[in-house]
Amino acid sequence: MSSTTSDEETVGSETRGIAAERLTFFSDAVVAIAITLLALELPLPEGATSAELLRSLGDHRSEYISFLISFVVIGGHWRAHHRLFHYVPTLGGGLLRLTFGWLLTMVLMPFATKVVAEDGGFEFRFVFYALVQVVALTLFLLMAGQVQRHHLYRADTPPELFGSIYRGIGTMIAAFAVSIPVAFLTHWAYACWVVIPLVVNLLFRLRRPPATRA
C-alpha cells in the first residue's frame, strides 16, 4: 500500500514538473509572438525620393518610438519571467491562472502599442497603455507570490531572488501608476517610466553596505 502511494506521488510530481516545463515553453512562445506582432504593426516609409522617405520616417516617428518602448517592456517581462521560472519545477496554487492572465496582457501589448502611437486623445491613449502595464506587472507580482507562498521553487533558489523581483516589479508598477495622473499635466509623462526606476535603483545602491555594492 505504501509502495503504491509512493509511486502515485512520484508520478504526480513528475506530471506537475512536465506541466511547469510546458507552461514555460508556451509562455516563451506567446512572448515571442507578441514581439513579432509589434514589428508587423510598424508602418513602412513611403516616397519616391530619399528626402520623401526620410520625411515619411519622421511622420511615423511616434509608431517607431512606441515600438521600441514596447519591445523593451516586453523584453523586461520575459527576462523577469525567465528568471523566476528557471527555479520553478512544479505548478500549484493559482499559478496557472495567473500566468494565463499575464500572457493575456502580453498578447494585448501590440494593440496597446498601436493605441498609444496614434494622434489625438493623448491622455486616454497614454492611460490605457499604462494601465495594461500596471495589470501585467501586478499579475507577475502575484505569480511570484504564489511561487514563494506554496514553495514551488527549487532548493537551490537564491535567497535574494524574491526580494529582488518584488523590488524591481514593484518599482515598475509605481512608475507606470504615477505616470497616469502626470499624463493629464504634461506629455512628458513618459519620463516617469525611466526616471522613477533610475532614482529607486540609485537610492537602493546608496543604501547598500559598501562591501555588497556591485
PyMOL CGO cylinders between C-alpha atoms (Angstrom):
from pymol import cmd
from pymol.cgo import CYLINDER

trace = [
    CYLINDER, 0.00, 0.00, 0.00, 2.76, 2.43, 0.95, 0.3, 1, 1, 1, 1, 1, 1,
    CYLINDER, 2.76, 2.43, 0.95, 4.68, 1.46, -2.18, 0.3, 1, 1, 1, 1, 1, 1,
    CYLINDER, 4.68, 1.46, -2.18, 1.65, 2.22, -4.34, 0.3, 1, 1, 1, 1, 1, 1,
    CYLINDER, 1.65, 2.22, -4.34, 1.15, 5.57, -2.63, 0.3, 1, 1, 1, 1, 1, 1,
    CYLINDER, 1.15, 5.57, -2.63, 4.82, 6.42, -3.12, 0.3, 1, 1, 1, 1, 1, 1,
    CYLINDER, 4.82, 6.42, -3.12, 4.60, 5.52, -6.82, 0.3, 1, 1, 1, 1, 1, 1,
    CYLINDER, 4.60, 5.52, -6.82, 1.49, 7.68, -7.24, 0.3, 1, 1, 1, 1, 1, 1,
    CYLINDER, 1.49, 7.68, -7.24, 3.20, 10.61, -5.55, 0.3, 1, 1, 1, 1, 1, 1,
    CYLINDER, 3.20, 10.61, -5.55, 6.23, 10.19, -7.82, 0.3, 1, 1, 1, 1, 1, 1,
    CYLINDER, 6.23, 10.19, -7.82, 4.06, 10.10, -10.94, 0.3, 1, 1, 1, 1, 1, 1,
    CYLINDER, 4.06, 10.10, -10.94, 2.11, 13.14, -9.72, 0.3, 1, 1, 1, 1, 1, 1,
    CYLINDER, 2.11, 13.14, -9.72, 5.32, 15.06, -9.05, 0.3, 1, 1, 1, 1, 1, 1,
    CYLINDER, 5.32, 15.06, -9.05, 6.71, 14.18, -12.50, 0.3, 1, 1, 1, 1, 1, 1,
    CYLINDER, 6.71, 14.18, -12.50, 3.42, 15.23, -14.13, 0.3, 1, 1, 1, 1, 1, 1,
    CYLINDER, 3.42, 15.23, -14.13, 3.47, 18.60, -12.38, 0.3, 1, 1, 1, 1, 1, 1,
    CYLINDER, 3.47, 18.60, -12.38, 7.10, 19.02, -13.41, 0.3, 1, 1, 1, 1, 1, 1,
    CYLINDER, 7.10, 19.02, -13.41, 6.27, 18.36, -17.06, 0.3, 1, 1, 1, 1, 1, 1,
    CYLINDER, 6.27, 18.36, -17.06, 3.33, 20.78, -16.81, 0.3, 1, 1, 1, 1, 1, 1,
    CYLINDER, 3.33, 20.78, -16.81, 5.60, 23.51, -15.41, 0.3, 1, 1, 1, 1, 1, 1,
    CYLINDER, 5.60, 23.51, -15.41, 8.11, 22.97, -18.22, 0.3, 1, 1, 1, 1, 1, 1,
    CYLINDER, 8.11, 22.97, -18.22, 5.40, 23.04, -20.89, 0.3, 1, 1, 1, 1, 1, 1,
    CYLINDER, 5.40, 23.04, -20.89, 3.94, 26.22, -19.38, 0.3, 1, 1, 1, 1, 1, 1,
    CYLINDER, 3.94, 26.22, -19.38, 7.35, 27.88, -19.55, 0.3, 1, 1, 1, 1, 1, 1,
    CYLINDER, 7.35, 27.88, -19.55, 7.81, 26.90, -23.20, 0.3, 1, 1, 1, 1, 1, 1,
    CYLINDER, 7.81, 26.90, -23.20, 4.30, 28.09, -24.01, 0.3, 1, 1, 1, 1, 1, 1,
    CYLINDER, 4.30, 28.09, -24.01, 4.93, 31.42, -22.27, 0.3, 1, 1, 1, 1, 1, 1,
    CYLINDER, 4.93, 31.42, -22.27, 8.15, 31.90, -24.23, 0.3, 1, 1, 1, 1, 1, 1,
    CYLINDER, 8.15, 31.90, -24.23, 6.25, 31.26, -27.47, 0.3, 1, 1, 1, 1, 1, 1,
    CYLINDER, 6.25, 31.26, -27.47, 3.50, 33.74, -26.60, 0.3, 1, 1, 1, 1, 1, 1,
    CYLINDER, 3.50, 33.74, -26.60, 6.02, 36.45, -25.73, 0.3, 1, 1, 1, 1, 1, 1,
    CYLINDER, 6.02, 36.45, -25.73, 7.89, 35.79, -29.00, 0.3, 1, 1, 1, 1, 1, 1,
    CYLINDER, 7.89, 35.79, -29.00, 4.64, 36.12, -30.95, 0.3, 1, 1, 1, 1, 1, 1,
    CYLINDER, 4.64, 36.12, -30.95, 3.81, 39.38, -29.14, 0.3, 1, 1, 1, 1, 1, 1,
    CYLINDER, 3.81, 39.38, -29.14, 7.18, 40.86, -30.11, 0.3, 1, 1, 1, 1, 1, 1,
    CYLINDER, 7.18, 40.86, -30.11, 6.70, 39.68, -33.70, 0.3, 1, 1, 1, 1, 1, 1,
    CYLINDER, 6.70, 39.68, -33.70, 3.28, 41.32, -33.86, 0.3, 1, 1, 1, 1, 1, 1,
    CYLINDER, 3.28, 41.32, -33.86, 4.87, 44.56, -32.68, 0.3, 1, 1, 1, 1, 1, 1,
    CYLINDER, 4.87, 44.56, -32.68, 7.14, 44.56, -35.72, 0.3, 1, 1, 1, 1, 1, 1,
    CYLINDER, 7.14, 44.56, -35.72, 4.32, 43.64, -38.11, 0.3, 1, 1, 1, 1, 1, 1,
    CYLINDER, 4.32, 43.64, -38.11, 2.41, 46.74, -36.99, 0.3, 1, 1, 1, 1, 1, 1,
    CYLINDER, 2.41, 46.74, -36.99, 5.24, 49.09, -37.99, 0.3, 1, 1, 1, 1, 1, 1,
    CYLINDER, 5.24, 49.09, -37.99, 4.29, 51.35, -40.93, 0.3, 1, 1, 1, 1, 1, 1,
    CYLINDER, 4.29, 51.35, -40.93, 6.51, 51.31, -43.99, 0.3, 1, 1, 1, 1, 1, 1,
    CYLINDER, 6.51, 51.31, -43.99, 8.04, 54.66, -45.06, 0.3, 1, 1, 1, 1, 1, 1,
    CYLINDER, 8.04, 54.66, -45.06, 6.74, 55.91, -48.40, 0.3, 1, 1, 1, 1, 1, 1,
    CYLINDER, 6.74, 55.91, -48.40, 8.23, 58.19, -51.03, 0.3, 1, 1, 1, 1, 1, 1,
    CYLINDER, 8.23, 58.19, -51.03, 9.83, 58.27, -54.44, 0.3, 1, 1, 1, 1, 1, 1,
    CYLINDER, 9.83, 58.27, -54.44, 12.99, 60.04, -53.25, 0.3, 1, 1, 1, 1, 1, 1,
    CYLINDER, 12.99, 60.04, -53.25, 15.32, 59.78, -50.28, 0.3, 1, 1, 1, 1, 1, 1,
    CYLINDER, 15.32, 59.78, -50.28, 14.01, 63.09, -48.94, 0.3, 1, 1, 1, 1, 1, 1,
    CYLINDER, 14.01, 63.09, -48.94, 10.43, 61.85, -49.09, 0.3, 1, 1, 1, 1, 1, 1,
    CYLINDER, 10.43, 61.85, -49.09, 11.37, 58.60, -47.38, 0.3, 1, 1, 1, 1, 1, 1,
    CYLINDER, 11.37, 58.60, -47.38, 13.11, 60.50, -44.58, 0.3, 1, 1, 1, 1, 1, 1,
    CYLINDER, 13.11, 60.50, -44.58, 10.10, 62.78, -44.23, 0.3, 1, 1, 1, 1, 1, 1,
    CYLINDER, 10.10, 62.78, -44.23, 7.84, 59.73, -44.06, 0.3, 1, 1, 1, 1, 1, 1,
    CYLINDER, 7.84, 59.73, -44.06, 10.05, 58.22, -41.37, 0.3, 1, 1, 1, 1, 1, 1,
    CYLINDER, 10.05, 58.22, -41.37, 9.68, 61.43, -39.37, 0.3, 1, 1, 1, 1, 1, 1,
    CYLINDER, 9.68, 61.43, -39.37, 5.91, 61.39, -39.81, 0.3, 1, 1, 1, 1, 1, 1,
    CYLINDER, 5.91, 61.39, -39.81, 5.79, 57.89, -38.30, 0.3, 1, 1, 1, 1, 1, 1,
    CYLINDER, 5.79, 57.89, -38.30, 8.26, 58.54, -35.50, 0.3, 1, 1, 1, 1, 1, 1,
    CYLINDER, 8.26, 58.54, -35.50, 5.61, 58.03, -32.80, 0.3, 1, 1, 1, 1, 1, 1,
    CYLINDER, 5.61, 58.03, -32.80, 4.94, 54.50, -34.06, 0.3, 1, 1, 1, 1, 1, 1,
    CYLINDER, 4.94, 54.50, -34.06, 8.66, 53.68, -34.15, 0.3, 1, 1, 1, 1, 1, 1,
    CYLINDER, 8.66, 53.68, -34.15, 9.26, 55.10, -30.66, 0.3, 1, 1, 1, 1, 1, 1,
    CYLINDER, 9.26, 55.10, -30.66, 6.25, 53.21, -29.29, 0.3, 1, 1, 1, 1, 1, 1,
    CYLINDER, 6.25, 53.21, -29.29, 7.60, 50.02, -30.86, 0.3, 1, 1, 1, 1, 1, 1,
    CYLINDER, 7.60, 50.02, -30.86, 10.97, 50.47, -29.17, 0.3, 1, 1, 1, 1, 1, 1,
    CYLINDER, 10.97, 50.47, -29.17, 9.32, 51.19, -25.81, 0.3, 1, 1, 1, 1, 1, 1,
    CYLINDER, 9.32, 51.19, -25.81, 7.10, 48.12, -26.02, 0.3, 1, 1, 1, 1, 1, 1,
    CYLINDER, 7.10, 48.12, -26.02, 9.98, 45.97, -27.21, 0.3, 1, 1, 1, 1, 1, 1,
    CYLINDER, 9.98, 45.97, -27.21, 11.95, 46.93, -24.11, 0.3, 1, 1, 1, 1, 1, 1,
    CYLINDER, 11.95, 46.93, -24.11, 8.89, 46.47, -21.87, 0.3, 1, 1, 1, 1, 1, 1,
    CYLINDER, 8.89, 46.47, -21.87, 8.05, 43.00, -23.24, 0.3, 1, 1, 1, 1, 1, 1,
    CYLINDER, 8.05, 43.00, -23.24, 11.71, 42.07, -23.10, 0.3, 1, 1, 1, 1, 1, 1,
    CYLINDER, 11.71, 42.07, -23.10, 11.77, 43.08, -19.44, 0.3, 1, 1, 1, 1, 1, 1,
    CYLINDER, 11.77, 43.08, -19.44, 8.71, 40.95, -18.76, 0.3, 1, 1, 1, 1, 1, 1,
    CYLINDER, 8.71, 40.95, -18.76, 10.29, 37.95, -20.45, 0.3, 1, 1, 1, 1, 1, 1,
    CYLINDER, 10.29, 37.95, -20.45, 13.56, 38.42, -18.56, 0.3, 1, 1, 1, 1, 1, 1,
    CYLINDER, 13.56, 38.42, -18.56, 11.73, 38.52, -15.21, 0.3, 1, 1, 1, 1, 1, 1,
    CYLINDER, 11.73, 38.52, -15.21, 9.61, 35.50, -16.19, 0.3, 1, 1, 1, 1, 1, 1,
    CYLINDER, 9.61, 35.50, -16.19, 12.68, 33.53, -17.25, 0.3, 1, 1, 1, 1, 1, 1,
    CYLINDER, 12.68, 33.53, -17.25, 14.49, 34.44, -14.05, 0.3, 1, 1, 1, 1, 1, 1,
    CYLINDER, 14.49, 34.44, -14.05, 11.59, 33.31, -11.86, 0.3, 1, 1, 1, 1, 1, 1,
    CYLINDER, 11.59, 33.31, -11.86, 10.52, 30.15, -13.70, 0.3, 1, 1, 1, 1, 1, 1,
    CYLINDER, 10.52, 30.15, -13.70, 14.08, 28.91, -14.01, 0.3, 1, 1, 1, 1, 1, 1,
    CYLINDER, 14.08, 28.91, -14.01, 13.62, 27.86, -10.38, 0.3, 1, 1, 1, 1, 1, 1,
    CYLINDER, 13.62, 27.86, -10.38, 10.00, 26.63, -10.65, 0.3, 1, 1, 1, 1, 1, 1,
    CYLINDER, 10.00, 26.63, -10.65, 9.87, 22.84, -11.17, 0.3, 1, 1, 1, 1, 1, 1,
    CYLINDER, 9.87, 22.84, -11.17, 6.17, 22.37, -10.40, 0.3, 1, 1, 1, 1, 1, 1,
    CYLINDER, 6.17, 22.37, -10.40, 2.80, 24.09, -10.53, 0.3, 1, 1, 1, 1, 1, 1,
    CYLINDER, 2.80, 24.09, -10.53, 0.36, 24.77, -7.73, 0.3, 1, 1, 1, 1, 1, 1,
    CYLINDER, 0.36, 24.77, -7.73, -1.90, 27.30, -6.09, 0.3, 1, 1, 1, 1, 1, 1,
    CYLINDER, -1.90, 27.30, -6.09, -3.27, 29.80, -8.59, 0.3, 1, 1, 1, 1, 1, 1,
    CYLINDER, -3.27, 29.80, -8.59, -0.04, 29.99, -10.59, 0.3, 1, 1, 1, 1, 1, 1,
    CYLINDER, -0.04, 29.99, -10.59, -1.54, 28.59, -13.79, 0.3, 1, 1, 1, 1, 1, 1,
    CYLINDER, -1.54, 28.59, -13.79, -4.49, 31.02, -13.82, 0.3, 1, 1, 1, 1, 1, 1,
    CYLINDER, -4.49, 31.02, -13.82, -2.25, 33.99, -13.01, 0.3, 1, 1, 1, 1, 1, 1,
    CYLINDER, -2.25, 33.99, -13.01, 0.17, 33.01, -15.76, 0.3, 1, 1, 1, 1, 1, 1,
    CYLINDER, 0.17, 33.01, -15.76, -2.58, 32.91, -18.36, 0.3, 1, 1, 1, 1, 1, 1,
    CYLINDER, -2.58, 32.91, -18.36, -3.80, 36.30, -17.17, 0.3, 1, 1, 1, 1, 1, 1,
    CYLINDER, -3.80, 36.30, -17.17, -0.26, 37.64, -17.55, 0.3, 1, 1, 1, 1, 1, 1,
    CYLINDER, -0.26, 37.64, -17.55, 0.01, 36.09, -21.03, 0.3, 1, 1, 1, 1, 1, 1,
    CYLINDER, 0.01, 36.09, -21.03, -3.23, 37.83, -21.98, 0.3, 1, 1, 1, 1, 1, 1,
    CYLINDER, -3.23, 37.83, -21.98, -1.62, 41.18, -21.22, 0.3, 1, 1, 1, 1, 1, 1,
    CYLINDER, -1.62, 41.18, -21.22, 1.40, 40.17, -23.35, 0.3, 1, 1, 1, 1, 1, 1,
    CYLINDER, 1.40, 40.17, -23.35, -0.89, 39.41, -26.30, 0.3, 1, 1, 1, 1, 1, 1,
    CYLINDER, -0.89, 39.41, -26.30, -2.67, 42.72, -25.70, 0.3, 1, 1, 1, 1, 1, 1,
    CYLINDER, -2.67, 42.72, -25.70, 0.60, 44.66, -25.78, 0.3, 1, 1, 1, 1, 1, 1,
    CYLINDER, 0.60, 44.66, -25.78, 0.79, 45.13, -29.60, 0.3, 1, 1, 1, 1, 1, 1,
    CYLINDER, 0.79, 45.13, -29.60, -2.73, 46.56, -29.58, 0.3, 1, 1, 1, 1, 1, 1,
    CYLINDER, -2.73, 46.56, -29.58, -1.91, 48.87, -26.66, 0.3, 1, 1, 1, 1, 1, 1,
    CYLINDER, -1.91, 48.87, -26.66, 1.22, 49.97, -28.52, 0.3, 1, 1, 1, 1, 1, 1,
    CYLINDER, 1.22, 49.97, -28.52, -0.83, 50.84, -31.60, 0.3, 1, 1, 1, 1, 1, 1,
    CYLINDER, -0.83, 50.84, -31.60, -3.29, 52.77, -29.45, 0.3, 1, 1, 1, 1, 1, 1,
    CYLINDER, -3.29, 52.77, -29.45, -0.64, 54.89, -27.71, 0.3, 1, 1, 1, 1, 1, 1,
    CYLINDER, -0.64, 54.89, -27.71, 1.09, 55.66, -31.03, 0.3, 1, 1, 1, 1, 1, 1,
    CYLINDER, 1.09, 55.66, -31.03, -1.97, 57.27, -32.64, 0.3, 1, 1, 1, 1, 1, 1,
    CYLINDER, -1.97, 57.27, -32.64, -2.56, 61.03, -32.69, 0.3, 1, 1, 1, 1, 1, 1,
    CYLINDER, -2.56, 61.03, -32.69, -5.12, 62.85, -30.55, 0.3, 1, 1, 1, 1, 1, 1,
    CYLINDER, -5.12, 62.85, -30.55, -6.63, 62.00, -27.18, 0.3, 1, 1, 1, 1, 1, 1,
    CYLINDER, -6.63, 62.00, -27.18, -3.19, 61.69, -25.61, 0.3, 1, 1, 1, 1, 1, 1,
    CYLINDER, -3.19, 61.69, -25.61, -4.49, 61.26, -22.06, 0.3, 1, 1, 1, 1, 1, 1,
    CYLINDER, -4.49, 61.26, -22.06, -6.79, 58.35, -22.89, 0.3, 1, 1, 1, 1, 1, 1,
    CYLINDER, -6.79, 58.35, -22.89, -4.22, 56.59, -25.07, 0.3, 1, 1, 1, 1, 1, 1,
    CYLINDER, -4.22, 56.59, -25.07, -1.44, 57.02, -22.55, 0.3, 1, 1, 1, 1, 1, 1,
    CYLINDER, -1.44, 57.02, -22.55, -3.57, 55.91, -19.59, 0.3, 1, 1, 1, 1, 1, 1,
    CYLINDER, -3.57, 55.91, -19.59, -4.77, 52.83, -21.48, 0.3, 1, 1, 1, 1, 1, 1,
    CYLINDER, -4.77, 52.83, -21.48, -1.19, 51.77, -22.22, 0.3, 1, 1, 1, 1, 1, 1,
    CYLINDER, -1.19, 51.77, -22.22, -0.02, 52.47, -18.67, 0.3, 1, 1, 1, 1, 1, 1,
    CYLINDER, -0.02, 52.47, -18.67, -2.95, 50.53, -17.19, 0.3, 1, 1, 1, 1, 1, 1,
    CYLINDER, -2.95, 50.53, -17.19, -2.11, 47.49, -19.33, 0.3, 1, 1, 1, 1, 1, 1,
    CYLINDER, -2.11, 47.49, -19.33, 1.41, 47.62, -17.88, 0.3, 1, 1, 1, 1, 1, 1,
    CYLINDER, 1.41, 47.62, -17.88, 0.15, 48.00, -14.32, 0.3, 1, 1, 1, 1, 1, 1,
    CYLINDER, 0.15, 48.00, -14.32, -2.14, 44.97, -14.73, 0.3, 1, 1, 1, 1, 1, 1,
    CYLINDER, -2.14, 44.97, -14.73, 0.62, 42.89, -16.36, 0.3, 1, 1, 1, 1, 1, 1,
    CYLINDER, 0.62, 42.89, -16.36, 3.16, 43.76, -13.65, 0.3, 1, 1, 1, 1, 1, 1,
    CYLINDER, 3.16, 43.76, -13.65, 0.66, 43.17, -10.85, 0.3, 1, 1, 1, 1, 1, 1,
    CYLINDER, 0.66, 43.17, -10.85, -0.18, 39.74, -12.23, 0.3, 1, 1, 1, 1, 1, 1,
    CYLINDER, -0.18, 39.74, -12.23, 3.51, 38.90, -12.39, 0.3, 1, 1, 1, 1, 1, 1,
    CYLINDER, 3.51, 38.90, -12.39, 3.96, 40.07, -8.81, 0.3, 1, 1, 1, 1, 1, 1,
    CYLINDER, 3.96, 40.07, -8.81, 1.11, 37.77, -7.77, 0.3, 1, 1, 1, 1, 1, 1,
    CYLINDER, 1.11, 37.77, -7.77, 2.73, 34.91, -9.70, 0.3, 1, 1, 1, 1, 1, 1,
    CYLINDER, 2.73, 34.91, -9.70, 5.96, 35.37, -7.77, 0.3, 1, 1, 1, 1, 1, 1,
    CYLINDER, 5.96, 35.37, -7.77, 3.95, 35.49, -4.54, 0.3, 1, 1, 1, 1, 1, 1,
    CYLINDER, 3.95, 35.49, -4.54, 2.26, 32.18, -5.39, 0.3, 1, 1, 1, 1, 1, 1,
    CYLINDER, 2.26, 32.18, -5.39, 5.61, 30.55, -6.10, 0.3, 1, 1, 1, 1, 1, 1,
    CYLINDER, 5.61, 30.55, -6.10, 7.00, 31.69, -2.77, 0.3, 1, 1, 1, 1, 1, 1,
    CYLINDER, 7.00, 31.69, -2.77, 3.86, 31.06, -0.70, 0.3, 1, 1, 1, 1, 1, 1,
    CYLINDER, 3.86, 31.06, -0.70, 3.35, 27.49, -1.97, 0.3, 1, 1, 1, 1, 1, 1,
    CYLINDER, 3.35, 27.49, -1.97, 7.08, 26.66, -2.05, 0.3, 1, 1, 1, 1, 1, 1,
    CYLINDER, 7.08, 26.66, -2.05, 7.05, 25.90, -5.77, 0.3, 1, 1, 1, 1, 1, 1,
    CYLINDER, 7.05, 25.90, -5.77, 10.73, 26.77, -6.13, 0.3, 1, 1, 1, 1, 1, 1,
    CYLINDER, 10.73, 26.77, -6.13, 13.79, 24.54, -6.15, 0.3, 1, 1, 1, 1, 1, 1,
    CYLINDER, 13.79, 24.54, -6.15, 16.02, 24.07, -3.14, 0.3, 1, 1, 1, 1, 1, 1,
    CYLINDER, 16.02, 24.07, -3.14, 18.91, 25.85, -4.90, 0.3, 1, 1, 1, 1, 1, 1,
    CYLINDER, 18.91, 25.85, -4.90, 16.89, 29.05, -5.45, 0.3, 1, 1, 1, 1, 1, 1,
    CYLINDER, 16.89, 29.05, -5.45, 18.98, 32.11, -4.48, 0.3, 1, 1, 1, 1, 1, 1,
    CYLINDER, 18.98, 32.11, -4.48, 17.64, 33.56, -1.21, 0.3, 1, 1, 1, 1, 1, 1,
    CYLINDER, 17.64, 33.56, -1.21, 17.58, 37.07, -2.68, 0.3, 1, 1, 1, 1, 1, 1,
    CYLINDER, 17.58, 37.07, -2.68, 15.50, 36.09, -5.76, 0.3, 1, 1, 1, 1, 1, 1,
    CYLINDER, 15.50, 36.09, -5.76, 12.06, 37.02, -4.47, 0.3, 1, 1, 1, 1, 1, 1,
    CYLINDER, 12.06, 37.02, -4.47, 13.22, 40.22, -2.78, 0.3, 1, 1, 1, 1, 1, 1,
    CYLINDER, 13.22, 40.22, -2.78, 14.81, 41.49, -5.98, 0.3, 1, 1, 1, 1, 1, 1,
    CYLINDER, 14.81, 41.49, -5.98, 11.74, 40.54, -8.04, 0.3, 1, 1, 1, 1, 1, 1,
    CYLINDER, 11.74, 40.54, -8.04, 9.36, 42.27, -5.62, 0.3, 1, 1, 1, 1, 1, 1,
    CYLINDER, 9.36, 42.27, -5.62, 11.52, 45.37, -5.58, 0.3, 1, 1, 1, 1, 1, 1,
    CYLINDER, 11.52, 45.37, -5.58, 12.01, 45.53, -9.35, 0.3, 1, 1, 1, 1, 1, 1,
    CYLINDER, 12.01, 45.53, -9.35, 8.41, 44.78, -10.32, 0.3, 1, 1, 1, 1, 1, 1,
    CYLINDER, 8.41, 44.78, -10.32, 7.05, 46.99, -7.55, 0.3, 1, 1, 1, 1, 1, 1,
    CYLINDER, 7.05, 46.99, -7.55, 9.19, 49.88, -8.79, 0.3, 1, 1, 1, 1, 1, 1,
    CYLINDER, 9.19, 49.88, -8.79, 7.86, 49.50, -12.33, 0.3, 1, 1, 1, 1, 1, 1,
    CYLINDER, 7.86, 49.50, -12.33, 4.27, 49.34, -11.08, 0.3, 1, 1, 1, 1, 1, 1,
    CYLINDER, 4.27, 49.34, -11.08, 4.88, 52.60, -9.22, 0.3, 1, 1, 1, 1, 1, 1,
    CYLINDER, 4.88, 52.60, -9.22, 6.46, 54.17, -12.33, 0.3, 1, 1, 1, 1, 1, 1,
    CYLINDER, 6.46, 54.17, -12.33, 3.51, 53.35, -14.59, 0.3, 1, 1, 1, 1, 1, 1,
    CYLINDER, 3.51, 53.35, -14.59, 0.93, 54.19, -11.91, 0.3, 1, 1, 1, 1, 1, 1,
    CYLINDER, 0.93, 54.19, -11.91, 2.48, 57.59, -11.13, 0.3, 1, 1, 1, 1, 1, 1,
    CYLINDER, 2.48, 57.59, -11.13, 2.69, 58.41, -14.84, 0.3, 1, 1, 1, 1, 1, 1,
    CYLINDER, 2.69, 58.41, -14.84, -1.11, 58.17, -15.18, 0.3, 1, 1, 1, 1, 1, 1,
    CYLINDER, -1.11, 58.17, -15.18, -2.01, 61.37, -13.28, 0.3, 1, 1, 1, 1, 1, 1,
    CYLINDER, -2.01, 61.37, -13.28, 1.12, 63.06, -14.67, 0.3, 1, 1, 1, 1, 1, 1,
    CYLINDER, 1.12, 63.06, -14.67, -0.22, 62.43, -18.21, 0.3, 1, 1, 1, 1, 1, 1,
    CYLINDER, -0.22, 62.43, -18.21, -3.06, 64.89, -17.51, 0.3, 1, 1, 1, 1, 1, 1,
    CYLINDER, -3.06, 64.89, -17.51, -0.47, 67.58, -16.81, 0.3, 1, 1, 1, 1, 1, 1,
    CYLINDER, -0.47, 67.58, -16.81, 2.18, 67.02, -19.48, 0.3, 1, 1, 1, 1, 1, 1,
    CYLINDER, 2.18, 67.02, -19.48, 3.07, 64.81, -22.43, 0.3, 1, 1, 1, 1, 1, 1,
    CYLINDER, 3.07, 64.81, -22.43, 6.40, 64.23, -20.72, 0.3, 1, 1, 1, 1, 1, 1,
    CYLINDER, 6.40, 64.23, -20.72, 4.70, 61.62, -18.51, 0.3, 1, 1, 1, 1, 1, 1,
    CYLINDER, 4.70, 61.62, -18.51, 6.74, 59.01, -20.41, 0.3, 1, 1, 1, 1, 1, 1,
    CYLINDER, 6.74, 59.01, -20.41, 9.76, 60.18, -18.43, 0.3, 1, 1, 1, 1, 1, 1,
    CYLINDER, 9.76, 60.18, -18.43, 8.28, 58.61, -15.28, 0.3, 1, 1, 1, 1, 1, 1,
    CYLINDER, 8.28, 58.61, -15.28, 8.91, 55.18, -16.78, 0.3, 1, 1, 1, 1, 1, 1,
    CYLINDER, 8.91, 55.18, -16.78, 12.64, 55.87, -16.85, 0.3, 1, 1, 1, 1, 1, 1,
    CYLINDER, 12.64, 55.87, -16.85, 13.27, 58.41, -14.09, 0.3, 1, 1, 1, 1, 1, 1,
    CYLINDER, 13.27, 58.41, -14.09, 11.47, 56.59, -11.24, 0.3, 1, 1, 1, 1, 1, 1,
    CYLINDER, 11.47, 56.59, -11.24, 13.28, 53.23, -11.73, 0.3, 1, 1, 1, 1, 1, 1,
    CYLINDER, 13.28, 53.23, -11.73, 16.63, 55.04, -12.06, 0.3, 1, 1, 1, 1, 1, 1,
    CYLINDER, 16.63, 55.04, -12.06, 16.06, 57.02, -8.87, 0.3, 1, 1, 1, 1, 1, 1,
    CYLINDER, 16.06, 57.02, -8.87, 14.88, 53.96, -6.91, 0.3, 1, 1, 1, 1, 1, 1,
    CYLINDER, 14.88, 53.96, -6.91, 17.84, 51.87, -8.08, 0.3, 1, 1, 1, 1, 1, 1,
    CYLINDER, 17.84, 51.87, -8.08, 20.25, 54.68, -7.22, 0.3, 1, 1, 1, 1, 1, 1,
    CYLINDER, 20.25, 54.68, -7.22, 18.79, 55.05, -3.74, 0.3, 1, 1, 1, 1, 1, 1,
    CYLINDER, 18.79, 55.05, -3.74, 18.90, 51.29, -3.22, 0.3, 1, 1, 1, 1, 1, 1,
    CYLINDER, 18.90, 51.29, -3.22, 22.56, 51.13, -4.25, 0.3, 1, 1, 1, 1, 1, 1,
    CYLINDER, 22.56, 51.13, -4.25, 23.46, 54.03, -1.97, 0.3, 1, 1, 1, 1, 1, 1,
    CYLINDER, 23.46, 54.03, -1.97, 21.74, 52.35, 0.99, 0.3, 1, 1, 1, 1, 1, 1,
    CYLINDER, 21.74, 52.35, 0.99, 23.53, 49.05, 0.48, 0.3, 1, 1, 1, 1, 1, 1,
    CYLINDER, 23.53, 49.05, 0.48, 26.67, 48.40, 2.55, 0.3, 1, 1, 1, 1, 1, 1,
    CYLINDER, 26.67, 48.40, 2.55, 29.82, 49.32, 0.56, 0.3, 1, 1, 1, 1, 1, 1,
    CYLINDER, 29.82, 49.32, 0.56, 31.09, 45.74, 0.63, 0.3, 1, 1, 1, 1, 1, 1,
    CYLINDER, 31.09, 45.74, 0.63, 27.97, 44.47, -1.21, 0.3, 1, 1, 1, 1, 1, 1,
    CYLINDER, 27.97, 44.47, -1.21, 27.81, 47.10, -3.94, 0.3, 1, 1, 1, 1, 1, 1,
    CYLINDER, 27.81, 47.10, -3.94, 28.49, 45.80, -7.42, 0.3, 1, 1, 1, 1, 1, 1,
]
cmd.load_cgo(trace, "trace")
